[in-house]
Amino acid sequence: MSIKTVLAALALTLSPALALANGCQWEKTAHQCGENQSFDAATGACVDKATS
């Protein structure tokens, strides 16, 4: 096998994994917060809802 073939096969093998890694959101989102929590966009975290 030539080096070009090996590099092309490697690129095609890794491209789906790299595409998935780029699209993943590791931050919390509003739907991941608990029942008595809301999402604070400034901090990117769930915070407890204030009770009055």
C-alpha positions as CSV (number, residue, x, y, z in Angstrom):
1,M,0.0,0.0,0.0
2,S,1.2,3.5,-0.8
3,I,1.4,6.2,1.9
4,K,-1.4,8.1,0.1
5,T,-3.7,5.2,0.4
6,V,-2.9,4.7,4.1
7,L,-3.5,8.4,4.8
8,A,-6.7,8.5,2.9
9,A,-8.0,5.4,4.8
10,L,-7.0,6.9,8.1
11,A,-8.8,10.2,7.3
12,L,-11.9,8.4,6.3
13,T,-11.8,6.3,9.4
14,L,-11.4,9.2,11.8
15,S,-13.8,11.7,10.1
16,P,-17.0,10.4,11.8
17,A,-15.4,10.4,15.2
18,L,-14.1,13.9,14.7
19,A,-17.5,15.1,13.4
20,L,-19.3,13.7,16.5
21,A,-16.7,15.2,18.8
22,N,-17.2,18.6,17.3
23,G,-20.9,18.6,17.5
24,C,-21.2,17.4,21.1
25,Q,-22.3,19.9,23.7
26,W,-20.8,19.0,27.1
27,E,-22.4,22.0,28.8
28,K,-25.7,21.8,30.6
29,T,-28.8,22.9,28.8
30,A,-32.2,24.0,30.1
31,H,-33.8,20.6,29.7
32,Q,-31.1,19.0,31.9
33,C,-32.0,21.0,35.0
34,G,-33.8,19.5,37.9
35,E,-37.5,20.1,38.8
36,N,-36.8,23.1,41.0
37,Q,-34.0,24.6,39.0
38,S,-33.7,26.9,36.0
39,F,-30.9,27.4,33.5
40,D,-28.6,30.4,33.9
41,A,-27.2,31.2,30.5
42,A,-24.6,33.6,32.0
43,T,-22.9,30.8,34.0
44,G,-24.0,27.9,31.9
45,A,-25.3,26.0,34.9
46,C,-28.5,25.1,36.6
47,V,-29.5,27.2,39.6
48,D,-32.1,26.7,42.2
49,K,-35.3,28.7,41.6
50,A,-36.0,31.4,44.2
51,T,-39.0,30.7,46.4
52,S,-41.0,33.6,47.8
